[in-house]
Amino acid sequence: ESQLAGAKAQYETALKNKELADIGAREEDRVSAEAGVLNARARRDLAREQYNKAFFYSPFDGTVAFIYVDPGEMVTPGIPLINIVSLQTLKLSIAMNSEEAVNVKVGDEVLIHPEVNSSDVFTGTVSKIDIKADERTGTFSAEIKIDNSDGRLIPGMTATCKLSFGEHKDVLVIPLDSIINRGMYKFVFILEDGKAVQHQVITGVINENEAEIVDGLQAGQTLIIEGHKNLNDGDLVDVRGES
């Protein structure tokens, strides 16, 4: 600020000197005064530019989350100074399996239960879905935007979300744990004439505990839900209780 004020004072002095030089002064005095004005104006403009660059402006309204440097500390270009977060709208990152990914679209509403105060329910909207699965996990990443204008949620919190795929009526649903995954295929074991018979199935909507069966099973068949992971197709089964 002192440099800017000094440059302004020099510029004003140069203007006054030029005004005096214009009143009957010699030609060389007028030229010298004009040069002094130009020089002072350049110093003033440079000081103003440096002054303006001394301030940092956030591109959005938010809250200072962390300050990385101390006052007076020397910094170099590219070094972060302040971390500012906007709490008005938060993003929740989730991972979906392939069955969930094909049934979810951008704009779908999501119910969100934070792990802290899990009785609270927030509403979010799916804003982004990756079109390619993660090669390591096989899941699809998605982002959910949450209105946090009341400030009840804090960045970094974890939460459980519930996606609604619409109402499915008269569908066949089985326990998710009864399905055996082998590569790209899914199998279950059905009890037929005292034997475990392997059936390949195609699933639809899957939630935390259950899976919709689109093809491969019929209502009324006896599904083996215990000990099935150690069975092979055609193994004899000793039924010792109802399932």
Long-range contacts (C-beta under 8 A, 24 or more apart in sequence): 1-51, 3-47, 3-50, 3-51, 4-44, 4-47, 4-48, 4-50, 4-51, 6-47, 7-40, 7-43, 7-44, 7-46, 7-47, 7-48, 8-44, 8-47, 10-40, 10-43, 10-44, 11-37, 11-40, 11-41, 11-43, 11-44, 13-40, 14-39, 14-40, 14-41, 15-40, 56-81, 56-82, 58-84, 60-84, 60-86, 61-86, 61-88, 62-86, 62-87, 63-87, 65-155, 85-155, 87-148, 87-151, 87-153, 87-154, 87-155, 88-147, 88-148, 88-149, 89-145, 89-146, 89-147, 89-148, 90-145, 90-146, 90-148, 90-153, 90-155, 91-127, 91-143, 91-144, 91-145, 91-146, 92-124, 92-143, 92-144, 92-146, 92-159, 92-161, 93-141, 93-142, 93-143, 93-144, 94-141, 94-142, 94-143, 94-144, 94-161, 95-134, 95-137, 95-139, 95-140, 95-141, 95-142, 96-129, 96-139, 96-140, 96-141, 96-142, 96-163, 97-138, 97-139, 97-140, 97-206, 98-133, 98-138, 98-140, 99-203, 99-204, 99-205, 99-206, 100-140, 100-163, 100-205, 100-206, 101-129, 101-133, 101-140, 101-142, 103-163, 103-165, 103-205, 104-129, 104-142, 104-163, 104-165, 105-129, 108-163, 108-164, 109-164, 110-144, 110-161, 110-162, 110-163, 110-164, 111-161, 111-162, 111-164, 112-144, 112-146, 112-159, 112-160, 112-161, 112-162, 113-159, 113-160, 113-161, 113-162, 114-153, 114-157, 114-158, 114-159, 115-157, 115-158, 115-159, 115-160, 116-157, 118-160, 120-152, 122-146, 122-147, 122-148, 122-152, 122-153, 122-159, 123-147, 124-161, 126-163, 165-205, 168-204, 168-205, 168-212, 171-204, 171-212, 171-213, 172-212, 172-213, 172-217, 172-218, 172-219, 173-210, 173-211, 173-212, 173-213, 174-210, 174-211, 174-213, 174-217, 174-223, 174-225, 175-209, 175-210, 175-211, 175-225, 176-206, 176-207, 176-208, 176-209, 176-210, 176-211, 177-209, 177-225, 178-223, 178-224, 178-225, 178-228, 179-203, 179-211, 180-228, 180-229, 188-216, 188-217, 188-223, 188-224, 188-228, 189-223, 189-224, 189-228, 189-231, 190-217, 190-221, 190-222, 190-223, 190-224, 191-222, 191-223, 191-224, 191-237, 191-239, 192-222, 194-236, 194-237, 194-239, 195-234, 195-235, 195-236, 195-237, 196-224, 196-228, 196-231, 196-232, 196-233, 196-234, 196-235, 196-236, 196-237, 197-233, 197-234, 198-231, 198-232, 198-233
